[in-house]
Amino acid sequence: MRILDRYLVRQLLPVWLWCLTVFISLTCLIDLFEHLDEIARYRIAAETVLRYYLNFIPLIFVRASPLALLLAGAFVATRLSRHQELLAMNASGTSLLRASAPFLFVGWLATLLVFAVNDLVVPGTSKAYERIRLDAFRSAEAEAVVENVAIMDAFNRLYHARQLDLKTRELRDLTILEHDRQNRPVKSLYANRAVWTKFGWLLLHGAIYRVDPRGALRGDPEPFVERLISYPVTPESFSQPETRPETMRYGKLRLLIIRLRHMGLDVRRYRVELASKVTIPLMNLVVCLLAFAGSTQPQLRGHLKGLGLSLGWGLLYYFFVGFWEGIGKRGMLPIAVAVWAPHVIALWWCLKVLRRAP
């Protein structure tokens, strides 16, 4: 890395960390003010409140890092333009595209860090955070009806239900796929409804299917009207954070998608979430380039308009990422196109702008 590159990295890193600290602190402070009444009413211990926010911080970090990097990158690039440092680089033969390399380096480091935190830390801290939120802050209640829930137990069974009703403690359109030790499907069960009782799950109007390792039916299905079976899962098990695609680890979600395909279920939503686990960290790299490209436009160099242009591009990019992912989940576009198109278009636009600049 050249001396100039190290200089730009040292300019950007502290500002990013400062912006990230401010965003995390403000989010925790706003949340704390919202819970002050409950803390006083239920006399929640300071240690519990501290554990609550320590488990909340990793989730904030993953979500706030791209925004902090966008603001930091735009501020640093504007400052370089105002002090004529970019002009000096250009005079020495360094193009804008080459000058953006340190910004890309910091963005890449942030991408790797966010992916690691999201995959290794967030699943565990989300579980602890949700447990404290429901147990200590008792006014916060879980969502009564949850759509498309899936969970795996310790006996290599996969459960999927179209709907979970926590008030009535029942599942609708429940499908259970059992696997052997080699992860090959051996039995499938379907029930129109599954009601939780103190003796186990009461399954209503369904059938049991024997399947071979390839997932094909073996023999005739065994229909039933009512069947009481004791499975090691409860209605609350389906509402835990580790059962949600957005808080699962990458490998676990990928395995869940493979098994749901064996059940013949629609896995589009899960595939979008799987791809998002890669593209969301990648947003750190993209916003770095957007911030640099917008703030270094020749006609706006040294002006706050360049800072505003960078932030505008970044917010527009955020909007299109969420919009296209929603389209992908609804099946209006192929998943690869819906998930990757906003990032590819943003990178193409930045490269075009930087190459065009003198």
N, C-alpha and C positions, 0 to 999 in steps of 0.2 A: 504494500500500500504506500503510495507517495505521500510526501509531507503535506501537500495540499489536500489529499483525501482525508488524512488523519485530522487535519484542521477542521474540515467541514463536519466530520463525524463528531468531534468534540463540541462543535457548535450545536448540533442537533440533539444529541443524546440527553444532555441535562434539561433542555427545554421540554423534550417529550416526557421525561420522568416527572418534571414539575407539573406539567399539564395533567398527567395521569394521576398524580397525587391530589391535585385540586379536584378533579372529577370524582375520584373515589371518596374523598373527604366530604364533598358536597352531597353526594348520593347518600352516604351513611348519615350525615347530619339531617337531611330532609326526612329520611326514614325514621330517624330517632325522634324527631318532633312529632311525626304521625303516631308514634307508639308511646309517647310520654304519658298519656292518660291511662293506658293499659299497664304500664310499668308501675305507676302509682297505685292504681286500683288493685292489682294482684300482688303488689309488693315483690316484684321480680328482682332477684338478687343481681348485683352489679356483675358478678362473675358470669351469670347466665346471659346477660345483655352483651358482655364482651365476647363470649363464645359465639353468640348469634351473629355479630358483625364480623368476627374473624372468619366465619364460614361463608359469609355473604360477599366478602372482598374478592375471592377468585372469580366469581360470576361477574361482578362489576368490572374487574380487570379485563376479562375477555371481551365484554361489550364496549368498554370505554376506550380501549387501546387504539383502535383505528381513528376515533374522533380526536383523541389527544395527539396522535401522530399527524393528522391532517392540520390541526391548529399549529402544532409545533413546526411542521415543515413549511407551512405558509409564512409564519412569522420569521423564521430563520432566512428563508429565501428572499423575503421582502427586505430584511435588514442587509443582506449581502448586496442586493441591488441598490439600496439607498446609499451605501458606503462605497459604491463603485467597485466593489471587489469582483463582481462578475465581469465588469468591463475590463479589469486588469487580467482576469483569467483568459478572456477572449483575445486580448492583445498578445498574450503569451502563446496563443495557438490552441487553447483549450476550448472546445465547442461546448454549447449548452448541454448537449446529449452526454458528453464525457463528464461534464461537471455534475451531472445528476447521479453519477455512480455512487458517491458516498450516501446519498439519500436512499438509493436502492439497497445499499448494504445495510443501513439501519432498518429499513423496512423488512428486509429478509430476516434479520435477527429477531425483530418483533414478531414476524410470522411464525418462526420456529418456536419462540417462547410462548406465544398465545396457543399454538397447537398443542404443545406439551401440557400447559396448564389446563386447557379445555379437555384433554383426553385423560390425563393422569390425576388431576386434582379436583376438578369441578364435580365429577360424579360422586365422590365421597363427601365433599363439603356441602353439596346441594342436599344430600340426604340428611346430614346433621342440621343444616339450616332449616329445612322444612320441618324436621321433628321439633326443634325448639320453637318455631313459629306457631305450630299447632298446639304444642303442650303448654308452653309458657304464656304466649300471647293468645289467650283462649278466644278472643273475639274474632280471630282470623280462622275462617272455616274453609275446609277443602271444597272444591267444586262438586256439586251434588251429582251431576251427570257428566260422564267422561266418554268421549267417542274413541273407538279403535284402540283398545288397550291390549298389551301383550306382555307376557312374563314367562321366564323359564325357572323351573324349580331344581332342587339338588338331585332329583332322580331323572334328569334329562328329558323332562316333559316340557313341551311348549304349549302355552295357553294363549288363545286369541279370542277376544269378544268384540262384537261390533259396538256394544254399549255397556257401560257400567253405571249402575244407579246406587250410590252410596246410602241414600235414605232407605230404600227398600232392601238394600244389600243383595242385589241380584244382577246377573249377567244375562245379556241377550245375544243370541246367535253365537254360542260358545263352541269353539273348535279346539280339541286337544290332540296333539301329535306326540306320541311316545317314540323314543329312540333307544337303540341298544348302546353298548359301550363304544362301538365304532361309529356312533352318530348316524346310524342307518335307521330310517323310519320302520317301525314294526306294527304300530296300531294307531288308528285315528278314531276319534269320537266327536260326534256333533250333537248338540242339544239346543233346542229352540230357546229354552230358558234354563238358568241355573240359579237356584235360590239357596242362600246360605242359612243353615240351621245349626243348632248346637251339636248335632250329630255329624255334620259334614255338609257336603253339597247335594242338594236335591235336584237332579237333572230331569227335565221334562221334555217329552216328545223329541226323541232323537234316535240315533243309531250308532253302532260300533262297527268299524271297518278294519279288517286285517289287511295289511299292505306288505309288499315285498320291499327289498332294499332300494328298488328304483321308484317306489311310490305307487306302483300299480296294485289294484285290488286283488286280494287273494281270497277266493270263496265269496259267499253271499253275505251282505251286511246283516247285522243283528239289530233289528229295531226294538225300541222300548218306549213305553209311555211315561214311566217313572222309574228312577233308579237313584239310590242313595249311595254316594261314594265319598270316602274321606281322602281328600287331597291336601297336601301340606301348604296350601295357600288360602288366604282369606280375602274378603273384598278390599280390605285396606292394602293388601299386597299389590293390587293392581294400580293403586293411586300413588305409589312411592315414586320419588324422582328418578330412581335408577331404572324404572320401567318406561320412561318417556324417551323417545328417540333423541330429543335435543340434549339430554343429559347423560346418555349412554356413552360408553367408550367406543371408539371406532371399530375395534375388532368384534366387540359384543354385538353391536348393531349390524355389522356385516354378516355375522353368523345368524342373527335373527332373520335377516332378509332371506338368506338361503333356505332356512327352515319354513318360513312363511310361504315361499314359493312351492315347497313340497306339499303344502296344504291347499294350493291353488288359489291363494288369496291375492288381492291387489296390494302390491308393495310399493306403489308409486310414491306415496307420502314418505315412506321409510327411505327410499332411494334418494329422494331430494334432501332429506336430513343428513344422509350419509355423505353426499357430495358437499353439503354445506359445511361439514366438519373440516373440509379442506379449503373451501373457498372463503369462509369467514376469516380464518387467520390470514389468508392471502390478501385480504382487503388492506392490511397494514402496508404491504408493499405498494399496492395500487394507489392508495391515498398519498403516500410519500411522493410518488411521481406526479400525481395531480397537483399537489401543493407546489412542487417545484415548477412545473410547467406553467401554472396560472400566474404565479408571482414573478416570473422572469420574462413575461412578454415585453418586447422592446418598447412598445408604446406606453406601458404601465410601470416600467421599472422605477422603483423608489417611491411609488405612490401607494396609498392605502387601497386604491382600486384594484391593484394586483392581489392584495390580500383578500379582498372581497370576491374577486373572480375565482381564486383558489377554493375558498369556502363554498362558493356557489356550485362549482363543479363537483366538489366532494359531496355536498348534500344531494345534488341531482343523481350522482352515482349511487348513493345510499338508497334513494327512492327506487331507482331502476332495479337494484339487487332484490329488494323486497317484493317489488311488483312482478318481476320475472319468476321468482321462486313461487309466488302464489299461482301464477299461470301454470308452472310445471306441476304443482300439486293437483291442479284441476284437470290435467291431461290435455291442455290446449296446445302444448308444444312438447317435443321430445325432451326428456329430462336433461340430457347433456347440453342441449341448446339453451333451455330455460335457466340452468344453473351457471353455465360458463359464459354465455353471451355478454352480460353486462361487464364482466371483468376483461374479456378480450377486447370489447369495443373501447373501454376506458384506456387500456394500455395502447391500443392502436392510435387513439386520439392524441395521447400524450406524446408518443413517438413522432407523430406527424407534426405536432406543434413545435417540438424541440428541434427537429430537423429543418423546419422551415425558418426558424429564427436565425438571424445573422450571427 
